[in-house]
């Protein structure tokens, strides 16, 4: 594959942009209130929301970074897939129903339903911003690499393009546009992955045995492709990563907002069941067919390699190389278009979550103490979406070249350490106090971010220091228990000035 795509890829790429802009125009005509901007008016059906949740979680890190990581690390990539599904099951069992009952628009609505609103909204907004901005980095990296390899546009300008489109979707269409882009994207993604899997199998005579033998013969991991060991990850690191992924899923602010787009607790739970089915299908295809095919057919293929023997465009672009290999320009165009739609939809959802945290949780609820009118709040939401877009562009440029599924694992640590403990304790522990929640959540947030900074990936690979201060990249095994312990101890030592509410009134 050359540095620019053929006509089919270009046409499909622009079709995706056109369709999403039409959806945004349609949604903009219906998104005038804060309820419509934040939660699509609460009018999304359960199955529709399930596809939207699947679209949020099947991000660029799955379709691009996941295949790239399997190509580089083999079996160990499975920890990301299995743990993420376990996180959804955990959310279904403990979080979805109570969250829909207690909240209105955002994660902060839930935490402030029974604790002191101002400090809880400040903490919740800061935590939401930390998670969403970290997530945005990975999506922007995927977008920049995708557009660069398709059209030969320099990475920096490619990141600026995706950031500009993201702002348009969010500022004008809000959650309604984001939701429908996600639904359509998820449906097309499943179709594209099934089609790609069939074509990969066709290259091996529709024999899994032939495909796996070919991959095993050419892989260069230094360990068995189908056995643990490809990541050279110790037991402590693996356990910490699994904790981050399982507990980080129900702590993702942009996922939590999805439960407010439906009308009932039943619809919220139905959403998760549909999402688990869709995500399970995609994960299975990536792990069992597409990833194996990438190893089998791209390894040592000079067409897709640089002179140094590394994949053109980096490991994140392996999926595009595989599509080009098995079908040529047509399937390449479809996969590229789906990957681009994936990134557009996810960054839009993240921007909605970040902008809502500022406009609803900070501006309307803290600064104006609930006295803001909808027109002003809507203006702040749209202005904030522009600022978030600019920050995302700068971060995407700064982190160029990082594997996006790896970065995703890091942000799950933040969500698991800062957002999840506070959310779970707010729902299930009546003894929790405001100062306990803020202190424990802050400890989780600071530990997760701080330990990642001094860990091997950032301290050594990005900052160029000789040796990491903290030995593992994923700090959840320390930061999550620390958050819970501090929260419990401080809550037991303090009292609320006014009795806490057990739950907010059902809507």
N, C-alpha and C positions, 0 to 999 in steps of 0.2 A: 504494500500500500504506500502510495506516495504521500507527500506532505499535504496535498489537497485532495478533496474528494471528487468523485465523478458526478455527473448530472443528477442521477437518481438520489444520491445522498444529499445534494444541495437542495433539490426540490422538496424532499421529505423534511429537511431541516426547516425550511421556510414555511412549509405547511403547518408544522407544529407551532411556530411563532404566530402565524395567522389565526389558527384555531384558538390558541390561548388568549390572543388579543380580542377576538370576538366574544369569548366567554367573559373577559374582563369588562367589555363594553356592556354586555347584557347584565352583568352583576352590578355595575356602577349605577345603572338606572334603578336598581332595587336596594342600594346600600346607602341610605341617608341617615339612619339612626345608629347609635352605638351598638345596640343589640344586633343589628345586621352586620356591622363591621366586625364585631368581636366574635359573634356566634351564629352568623347566618340566620338570625331571627329565630333560632331554635327549631327550624322547620325541616331539617334533614332527617330522612328516614334511617332506621337502624342499619339496613343492608348497605345503603349509600355511605353512611358514616364508616362502616366497616371497610369499604374499599378506600375511603379517604385516609383512614388510619393506616391501612396497609401501604398506601402511597407515601405517607409521611415516614414510615419506618423503612420501606424499601427505597433507600436514598441512593445517592451516587456511591456511597460507601459499600452498598450491596452489589449493585450491578457493575460497577467499575473496580472499586477497591477490593471487593470480595473475590472476584475472579483473579485479579492481580495478586492478591495475597495467596490464593490457592496455588497459583503458578509458582510463587516464590517459596511457599512453606508447606504445601500439601495438606495432609490430614489435620494438622493443628488448627487450621482455619475453622474447623467445625465448632470450636469453642465459642466463636462469635455467633454462629447460627443457632446452636442448641440453647445457649444462654439467653439469647434474645427472645426466643419462643417461650422459654421458662418464665421470663419477665412478663410476657403478655398473660400467661396463665395466672401468675401471681396477681397481676392487675385485675383480672377477671374475678378472682376469688375474693379479694380484699378491698379493692379501691373503687371500681367503676360505679357501683350502686350508691354508696355513701357520698362519693364525690359529686354525682349528679344531684343528689338531694340537698347537699350543703352549699353548693356553689352557684354562681350566676354566669360569670364570664371567664375568670382567671384562677390560677392556682392561689393567688393571694385572697380571693373571695372566700375560699375554704378555710384558710388559716385564720382569717380575721372574723369568721363567723362565730367563734367562741372565745377568742382571745382579744387583747387590746388591739384595735384596728391599725392605728398609725405605725407602731413599731413593727407589727407583723407584715404590713404592706411594704414598708421600706425594705425589710429583710427579704421578703418573697420576690420583690421586683429586682433586687440586686442579684439574687440567686438565679432567677429566670434569665436575666441578661447574661450572666456568666455562662450558663449552659447554652443558650441560643447563639451567642457570638462564637463560642467554640465550635458548635455544630456548623455554623455558617462557613467557617474556615475550610472544612473538608469539602463542602459543596462547591465553594468557589474554586478550589484547586481542581476538582473534577471538571467543572465547567470550562476553566481556562485551558486545561489540557485537551479537552474534547474539541473545542472550537479551533485551537491551534493546529491539531492534527488533521482536522477536516478541511480547513480553508487556508492554512498557512499564516493565519493572523498571529502576530506576536502575543505571547501569554498575557502580558499586562493589559493590552487592549481587549483581549477576549474576556478577561475578568471584569473589566469596566462595562462591557456589553451586557453580561449576565446581571451585573448589579443594577444597571439602568432598567432592564426589563423587570427585575424583581420589584423595584420601586413603583413602576407603573401598575403592576398587578395589585399590589397591596394598597397603595394610596387611593386607587379608584375602585377596585373591586372588593377589597377587604376579604373576610372569611368566606363569603359566598363564592367569589371567583376562585379563591384558593381551593375550596372544597371540590368544586366541579372539575378543576384542572387535575386534582389528585384522583378523582374517581375515574375519569377518562384515561389518565396515565396508567393507573393500576390495571385496568382492563387490557389496554394495548400492551403493557409490559408482560403480562402473563402470556398473551398470544405470541409475542416476539420471542420470549424465552422458550416456549414449547417448540416453536418453529426452529429456532437455533439448535435446540437439543436434538430434534429429529435429523437435522442436516449434519450435525456432528456424528451422530450414530450412523448415518448413511455413509460417511467417510470410512467407517470401520465395518461396513457390511451389516449394519444393524446388530452387531454383536458387542455386548458389554465386555466380554472376555477379550476380544481383539483390541478394543479401545483401551482397556486397562493395561494390557500387555505392552502396547505401543507406548503409553505414557510412562510406565515403569522402566522401560528400556532406555528412554532418553532423558529422564529427569536428572537434575544435578543438585539435589538437596543435601546429599551426604548421609541420608537416612532413607528408609522405606517410604515411598510416596503415600502409602495407605496405612501407615502406622504413626503414632505420635513421635515427635522429636524434630520436626522440620523447623520449628521456631526456636529451638534450643531454649525453651522456657522451663524454668524450674517449677517445682510444685507450688512454691509460695506465690510466684508471679501468676501462674495459671489460676490458682484459687482466688487471688485478688481480682484478676480480670473477670472471672465468672461472677463474683460478687457485684462488681461494678455493672455488668450487663444485666443481671437479673434484677437488681434493686434500682438500677438507673432508669430502666424502662418506665416503671410507674412514677418516676420523678421528673419525666420530661415535660416541661411546661407546654410545648406546642402539641403534645399528645393529650395532656390533661384538658386542654381547651376543647378538644374534640367532643368530650362528653357533655359539653354545654350546648352543642349544636343540635341535640336531639331532645325530645320532649319528656322522656321518662327514664327511670332506672332500668326498666326492661329493655328499652331501645339501646341504652348504653351498654348493657351486657351483650345484647345481640350484635352490636357493633364489633365488640372484641372477638366474638366467636367467628364472625365473617372474616375479620382481619387475620386471625390466626390461620384460617384455612388458606387464604390467598398467600400470605407470607410463607407458610409451610411449603406450598407448591413451588414458589420461586426459590426458596432456600434449597429444597431438595434437588432441583434442576441444576443450580449453581454447583452444589457440592458433588452430586453423583454423575453429572454429564458434562456441563459446560466447563467447569474448572479442569476436569480430567482431559477434556478435549484441547484446552489451551496448552496444557503441558505436552500432550501428544503431538500436536500439529504446529505449534509456534516455536518450541524449543529448537534452536540451531537452524531455524528457517531464515536464510539470509535476507529474504524479502522484507522481513519485519524487524531486523536487528540492525543496530548501529555497528560501526567498525570495532567498537569495544566489546561487542557481544551482548549488549543490553537491549531490551525492547525499545523500539522507537516510541517516543512520547512517554516513556517510563512504564512501570508495571500497571498503572491505572488504565492504560490504553490497550491492554492485552485483549479485552473483550472485543474491541473493534477489529483488531488484527484477526481474531478467530472468525468473526463474521465475514470478513473479506475473504479469508481462506476457503471457507466452506461454500460460499455462494457468490462472492464478488460484490459488485457495487450495489445491487438491489437490497440484499440483506444488510449490508453495511449501512446503507442509508436508513433502513428501518431501525436497526439497533442504535445508531447514532441519534436518530430522532427521538427514540424512546428514552435514551440516556439523558438527552438534553431536556426533554419534558420532565423527567424525574428530578433533575436538578432545579428546574424552574419552579416546579410545584413545591418541593421541599424548602427551598430558600424563601419562597413566598410565605409558607406556613411559619417558618422561623421568624420572619420579619413581623408577621402579625402578632406572634407571641411577645416579641421584644417591644414592639410599638405599643401593644396593649399594656404591658407592664409599666411603661412610662406614662401614657396618656390616662389610663384608667386607675392604676394602682398608686402612682405617685402624684400626677397632676390633679386629677379629679378628686381622689379620696384622701390624699395627704395634704397637698398644698392648699386646695380649696375646701377641704373638709366636707366633700359631698355637695357643695353649693354650685358646682359648675353646671352650665346648661349643655345640652347635647351638641349644639352647634360648635361651641368652643372646644369641647372634648374631641369632636370629630376632626377639627382643624389641627389640634395638637397631635392626634393619631397620625394624620397624613404627613405632617411636617416631620414627625419622629421617624416615619418609615423612610424618608429621604436621608436622614442622618444615619440611620442604621445601615442603609444601603451603602453609604460612603465608607463607613467603618468596615463593613464586610469586604469591600473592594481592597482597602488597604491591608487588611489581614490576609486576604487571599494571595496578594502579591508577596507579602512577607514570608508566608509559609510555602512558597512554591516548591514542588518536588517531593513533599511528604506523602506517604501512603495514606489515603483518606480513611480507610477502615481502621487504621492504627490510631489516627486522630480521633475517630469516633469512639473508640474504646476509652480514650482519655476523658472525653466529655461525659461519658456515662459515669465515670468516677465522681465527677462533680455533682451530677444529678443524684447519684446514690448517696452521696455524703451530705449534701446540703438540703436538697428538696425532699427526698423520700422520707428521712427520719421525722422531719417536722410534719409532713402530711400524714404519715401513719399515726403518729402520736396524737395529732389533733383529732383524728377520727376515733381512735380507740382508747385513749387514756384521759379520763376526766380530771386527773390530778395535775395535768400539764399546766404550767403557768407561762405567761408571756415571756418573762425574762428567761425561763428555762428553755423555751423554744428558740428564742433569738440567740441565746448563748450557745446552745448545743448545735444549732444550724450553722452559726458563724464559725464555730470550731471545725465542723465538717467541711465547710467551704474553704477556709483558710488552709487547713491541712491538705485537702485534696489538690488545691492549686499550688500551694507551696512545695509539697513533696514532688509533684510532677515537674516543677521548674528545676529542682535540684536532682532529678532522676536522669537516667542515661540518655533518653531521647532529646530532651531540651538542653540540659546542662552540658552534655558532651557533643551530640550530633548537630544541634542548632547553634548553641552558644560557643562551641569550640574549645571547651575546657578539657583537660586531660582525663579526669576521672570523676564519675558521678558521686555526689555526697550521699544520696539515697539510692540503694542498690537496685530497685525495681521501678518500672515505668508506671505501673498502676497502683496507686496508694490506697485503694478502697478497703483492703483488709485491715488497715489501721484507721483510716479516717471515718469509715462508717461506724464501727463500734465506739470510737471516741465521741462521735456526735450523740449517739444514744446515751452513753454513760454520763456525759456532761449534762445532757438534757434532763435526765432522771434525777441526778444529784441536785442540780440547781432548783428544779421544780419542787423537790421534797423540802428544800431549805427556804423556799419562798411561798408567798400566798398572793392570790389575786385580790385587788382592792374591792372588786365587785364580783359576785358569783358568775362563774363561766357558764355559758349556755351549752347544753349537751349537744344540740344540733340546731341548725337554722331551720326556720319553718319551711316545709315543703312548698314548692311553687305550684 
